[in-house]
């Protein structure tokens, strides 16, 4: 019994660590935006995103939740891609990495994590859920993940890492729906992840609108 309790605490600790890093990245971005008086994304945002995502890959791999495993995997690749955009040469002709490589690596990493934990005999949650629960989860995760696809597209078009207004609108909706799914799954780690996210997202929308009005003036 003691071993089971210790194992449970370890997996939970990894999940809380990942969510803590995600919360920190939002606070760092929010603070940087308030200081600049406009919506900005510092490099630390992407590093914290990547570190938090890797921790969550282990957690959701242990839980074997298909909804969160898919979302974290795709986002991991996009975080890597943004770091390449941030640090790469200003000359786009020197770009040697296909934009799809980091995404494929993220998906592959998720599969390996889930496989390794299953082979290790981890006590995991079954994939079996009611159809309506899976529908809610995948709909929420699709909306949530599409925010970084929008951000990725805007960054590739600009040739640098940028955060469009659509990112924050989609993030707000996705966070609300994923919180509802986490409540349904009784997953306290994921509930904590999404319950406060709409606040900084809405604040960024306000800053972007203010910046737009100042440009038009």
N, C-alpha and C positions, 0 to 999 in steps of 0.2 A: 504493500500500500504506500509506503514512504517513497519508493522509487517512482511510482506513478505520479504522486503529488509533486515531486521534484521535477520530473520531466514536464509536467503541465506548466509549472512555474517558469521553466526555462523557455518553452515555446511562447508563452504569454509575454515574457520579458523581451524576447526578440521582436514580437509584434508591437509592444509598447515603445520600444526603442525606435523602430521604423516610423511610427506615428509621431513620436516626439521630434524626430528630424524633419518630418513633413510640416509639423506645426511651426518649428523654428524657421523653416524656409519662408513660410507665409509671413511671419513676423519680420524677418529680415527684408523681404520685398516691400512690405507695408511701410516699415521704418524708412527705407531708402526713398520710397515714393513721397512720403510726407516731408522728408528733408529736402527733396528736390522740387517739391511743389507740383509734381506731375508723376504719371505712372512710369516707373523704371524697373528694370530687372537686373540686379547685380549678378556677378559671376557666382557668388556664394549660393544663390538660389538654385542653380543647376547642380552644383556639387552636393548640396544638402538633399536635393531631389534624388540624385543617383544613389547616395548612401542610404537614404530612407527606403528607396525602392528595392535595393538589394536585401535589406533586412526583412521587408515585407514579403519578398519572394520566398524566403525561408518559412515565414509564418503561414502564408496562405498555401504554400506547398504542403506543409504539415497538415493544415486544415483540409486540403484538397477541395477547396471551394472553387468551382469552375468560373464563376463570375469574377471574383477578385483576382484569381490567378491570371485570367486573360487580360484584364485591365492593367495590372501591375507589370506584366510582361511587355506589353506594347509600349507603355509609358517609359519603361527602362531604356528601350532602344531610342526613343525620342529624346530622352535626357542626354544620352551619349551624343546623339547627333547635334544637339544644341551646343554642347561643349566643344565639338569640332568647329562649329560655326563661330563660336566666341574666340577660340584660340588660333584658328587657321590664318593663313596669310591673307592680306587684303587683296591679293591678286587671285581671282577665282580660277584662273588657268592652272594654278598650282594645287587645286583640289584633286586629290587622288582617291578619295573614298566615296563609293556610291552611297547616296542617302539611305538606301534600303539595307545596307550591311548592319548598322547598329540595331535596327528593328528585328532583323532575322536573328541576330545574336541574343537579343532579349527574349524572344520566343523560345529559342533553343535552350537558354539558361533555365527558363521556367520548367520546361519538360524534364530537363536533367534533375532539377531540384525535386520535383514531384516523384520522379522515378526512384531517386536515391532514398528519399524518405520512406517510400512505400516498401522498398527492398529491405530497409532497416527495421521494418516491422513497427513503424510509428502508429500509434493509436489515432487514426484520422477520422474525420467526419465524412460520411458517405456522400457521393454525388447525388444520390436519390433525393429529389425534392418534388413537391407538387408542381404541376405545369405552370400555374399562375405565379408561384414563387420564382421559378426560373425566368419566366417572362418579365416579371418586374425587375429582377436582378440584371438580366442581360440588356433590357431597355435602358435602365439607369446607367449601366457600365458603358454602353454604346455612346450615350450622350456625354458622359464624363470623359471618355477617351477621345471623343471627337474634338474636344477643346484643344488638345495638343496636336491633333492632325491639322486643325485650322491654324494653330500657331506655327506648326512646322511648315505648312504651305506658305504662310506669310513670310517666314524667315528665309525660305529658299528663294522666294520671289525678290526679297530685298537683298539677299546675299549676306545677311547678318541676322543675329538672333533678335527678334522683335516680339512684342506681345500685343496683338490687336484687341480692339474692344470686344469683338465676338468671343474671344477666349473667356472673358470674365462673365459675359451673359450666359454662355453655355456651362461654365463652371458652377454658377449659382444654381441653375436648374439641376445639373447632374448631382451636386452635393446633397440637395434636398431629397432626390429620389434614392440615392445610395444610402442616406441615413435611414430612410424608410425600410430599405431592404435589410440593412444591418439590424434594425429593431426586430424585423421578422425572423432573422437568423439568431437573435439573441447573442450577437457578437459585440462585446463591449469595446474591444479594440477598435473595430471599424465604426461603431457609434461615435466614439470619441474623435475619430478622424474627421468626420463630416459635419458634426453638429454646429461647430463655430465657423466653418469655412465661408459661408455666405457673407459674413460681416466684412472681411477684408476685400472680397470680390466686389461687393457693392460699393465699398469706398473707392476702389480703383475705377469703377465706372463713373463715379462722381468726379474724380480727378481728370479722367479722360474727357468728359463732357466740358469741364471747366477749361481744359487746355484747348479744346476745339473752339469754344466761344472766344477765347483770347486770340486765337489765330485769325478768326473771322472778323474781329473788331478792327 
